[in-house]
Amino acid sequence: MQVEFLIIGKGISGTWLSYYLQKANKSFLVVDNNQSNSASRVAAGIINPVTGRRIVKTWMIDELLEFLVPAYKELGNELGINAIEQKNLIDFHPTPQMKIAFDERLNENAEFLFQPTDNQQYLDIFNYDLGFGEVNPCYVVNLREILPAWRKKLLANNQLSEEDFKIEELKQTETGVKYKNINAAKIIFCDGSNSAQNPYFKTLPFALNKGEAIFIEAAGIPSTHIFKKGMMLTSIEENIYWIGANYLWEFPDDKPTEQFRKQTEILLMNWLKVPFKIIDHKASIRPANIERRPFVGFHPGHKNIGILNGMGTKGCSLAPYFAKQLVDDFISGNEILPEADIKRFSKILMR
Ligand SMILES: Cc1cc2nc3c(=O)[nH]c(=O)nc-3n(C[C@H](O)[C@H](O)[C@H](O)COP(=O)(O)OP(=O)(O)OC[C@H]3O[C@@H](n4cnc5c(N)ncnc54)[C@H](O)[C@@H]3O)c2cc1C
């Protein structure tokens, strides 16, 4: 088999990369091992334009929002699903300090932050003593439908091989790379946290962390918004809600922990006024890095071996934009944004 591109991994990064290659009429094969707890399968899909205790704008959010909203709509149209929905965030102030921080940012006329007109609005559903603010716009990406729908499409086109990729079997040739019976001009790794062990890319400053989410069944919580009080809660299908997440920097495995389950159950018992039942608990490893900027581009010493990774906590907003940059780079020679281009790590990659 001969293709122009071999893509390893079909989380949100591999999905967008293969989507843009398809649009550019390039031939490719995706190899994916269907890991049931990949980061993209555990994530909520939330896109929040502000972050941190100071509630500041996230990196590049204006450019990202302008790009990603139409991009997800286009992908959704192609797949016949609703791929993205605007759901603004109702941010219940968890402590007096956080309320003060929100009010201070409102007084500075910070973008995206709004004061509600009716502070009592959610009192039938949630316990909250300190009021809330609204973050507008926020979005939820429908990962639960995008990932299987794109998989189905790739399978129907013979563009997906469901297997475990073994790097020991990858060979470089004069014209590109060879993997088993597949010859490709280029290979691009979109395999999430697995890239931290990849012999070509393991010296990149990955800072993997584990995150967990709980899934509950409940009735009466509006599906129109994301709610936050310490943790985020969002509807993912009728009467089913996602709540998370935590950040563990030291972890023996990628399994759910009893501690997170207990802690979340206590939080929900104190926060929700409606009855709920925990129905699932998942954990995954975020492909995060020290700089909080993606890893995009080709290896300085192996020009046919590339990567689209390092999405950290923001795969849903970063993956479409940087997948397009990577495709534009090899089609039109457009430069990848220097903050994301792995050229910035040339020295350590050449060691
Ligand atoms: C609890 C939690 C909540 C999160 N919430 C959000 C959120 O609300 N919004 C947001 O934007 N981000 C969120 N994230 C972060 C988000 O999940 C990641 O940024 C994103 O999913 C990374 O996507 P990826 O495609 O790069 O990697 P992954 O999703 O990890 O995909 C890698 C793919 O490669 C495949 N693979 C790996 N190794 C191999 C191999 N050897 N052979 C074949 N295939 C292989 C896997 O099966 C998988 O399909 C969250 C993460 C966690 C853990």
The ligand as a MOL file (V3000), in Angstrom:
LIG
                    3D

  0  0  0     0  0            999 V3000
M  V30 BEGIN CTAB
M  V30 COUNTS 53 58 0 0 0
M  V30 BEGIN ATOM
M  V30 1 C -10.6540 14.4960 32.2830 0
M  V30 2 C -10.2860 15.3210 31.0880 0
M  V30 3 C -11.1040 16.3640 30.6980 0
M  V30 4 C -10.7820 17.1400 29.5790 0
M  V30 5 N -11.6630 18.1280 29.1850 0
M  V30 6 C -11.3880 18.8540 28.0810 0
M  V30 7 C -12.3020 19.8190 27.6150 0
M  V30 8 O -13.3950 19.9870 28.1700 0
M  V30 9 N -11.9660 20.5680 26.5270 0
M  V30 10 C -10.7880 20.3720 25.8440 0
M  V30 11 O -10.5210 21.0670 24.8460 0
M  V30 12 N -9.9010 19.4320 26.2670 0
M  V30 13 C -10.1650 18.6830 27.3580 0
M  V30 14 N -9.2810 17.7360 27.7860 0
M  V30 15 C -8.0020 17.6180 27.0620 0
M  V30 16 C -8.2200 16.8350 25.7710 0
M  V30 17 O -8.7490 15.5930 26.1130 0
M  V30 18 C -6.8990 16.6740 25.0110 0
M  V30 19 O -6.2890 17.9240 24.7830 0
M  V30 20 C -7.1540 16.0270 23.6480 0
M  V30 21 O -8.1090 15.0190 23.7370 0
M  V30 22 C -5.8700 15.4740 23.0450 0
M  V30 23 O -6.2350 14.8710 21.8360 0
M  V30 24 P -5.1960 14.0470 20.9810 0
M  V30 25 O -5.9250 13.6070 19.7660 0
M  V30 26 O -3.9560 14.8440 20.8000 0
M  V30 27 O -4.8090 12.7850 21.8830 0
M  V30 28 P -5.7410 11.5360 22.3280 0
M  V30 29 O -7.1280 11.9300 22.5070 0
M  V30 30 O -5.0330 10.8940 23.4720 0
M  V30 31 O -5.7120 10.5650 21.0750 0
M  V30 32 C -4.6190 9.7180 20.8040 0
M  V30 33 C -5.1140 8.6000 19.9040 0
M  V30 34 O -3.9910 7.8030 19.5480 0
M  V30 35 C -4.3090 6.4390 19.7000 0
M  V30 36 N -3.0550 5.7310 19.9960 0
M  V30 37 C -2.1940 5.9580 21.0260 0
M  V30 38 N -1.1410 5.1140 20.9450 0
M  V30 39 C -1.3380 4.3450 19.8350 0
M  V30 40 C -0.6210 3.2700 19.2250 0
M  V30 41 N 0.5410 2.8120 19.7180 0
M  V30 42 N -1.1420 2.6870 18.1350 0
M  V30 43 C -2.3200 3.1180 17.5950 0
M  V30 44 N -3.0340 4.1440 18.1380 0
M  V30 45 C -2.5540 4.7300 19.2410 0
M  V30 46 C -5.3340 6.3750 20.8270 0
M  V30 47 O -6.1810 5.2390 20.7330 0
M  V30 48 C -6.1150 7.6730 20.5750 0
M  V30 49 O -7.2110 7.4420 19.7050 0
M  V30 50 C -9.5870 16.9050 28.8710 0
M  V30 51 C -8.7530 15.8470 29.2550 0
M  V30 52 C -9.1190 15.0490 30.3360 0
M  V30 53 C -8.2350 13.8890 30.7130 0
M  V30 END ATOM
M  V30 BEGIN BOND
M  V30 1 1 1 2
M  V30 2 1 2 3
M  V30 3 2 2 52
M  V30 4 2 3 4
M  V30 5 1 4 5
M  V30 6 1 4 50
M  V30 7 2 5 6
M  V30 8 1 6 7
M  V30 9 1 6 13
M  V30 10 2 7 8
M  V30 11 1 7 9
M  V30 12 1 9 10
M  V30 13 2 10 11
M  V30 14 1 10 12
M  V30 15 2 12 13
M  V30 16 1 13 14
M  V30 17 1 14 15
M  V30 18 1 14 50
M  V30 19 1 15 16
M  V30 20 1 16 17
M  V30 21 1 16 18
M  V30 22 1 18 19
M  V30 23 1 18 20
M  V30 24 1 20 21
M  V30 25 1 20 22
M  V30 26 1 22 23
M  V30 27 1 23 24
M  V30 28 2 24 25
M  V30 29 1 24 26
M  V30 30 1 24 27
M  V30 31 1 27 28
M  V30 32 2 28 29
M  V30 33 1 28 30
M  V30 34 1 28 31
M  V30 35 1 31 32
M  V30 36 1 32 33
M  V30 37 1 33 34
M  V30 38 1 33 48
M  V30 39 1 34 35
M  V30 40 1 35 36
M  V30 41 1 35 46
M  V30 42 1 36 37
M  V30 43 1 36 45
M  V30 44 2 37 38
M  V30 45 1 38 39
M  V30 46 1 39 40
M  V30 47 2 39 45
M  V30 48 1 40 41
M  V30 49 2 40 42
M  V30 50 1 42 43
M  V30 51 2 43 44
M  V30 52 1 44 45
M  V30 53 1 46 47
M  V30 54 1 46 48
M  V30 55 1 48 49
M  V30 56 2 50 51
M  V30 57 1 51 52
M  V30 58 1 52 53
M  V30 END BOND
M  V30 END CTAB
M  END
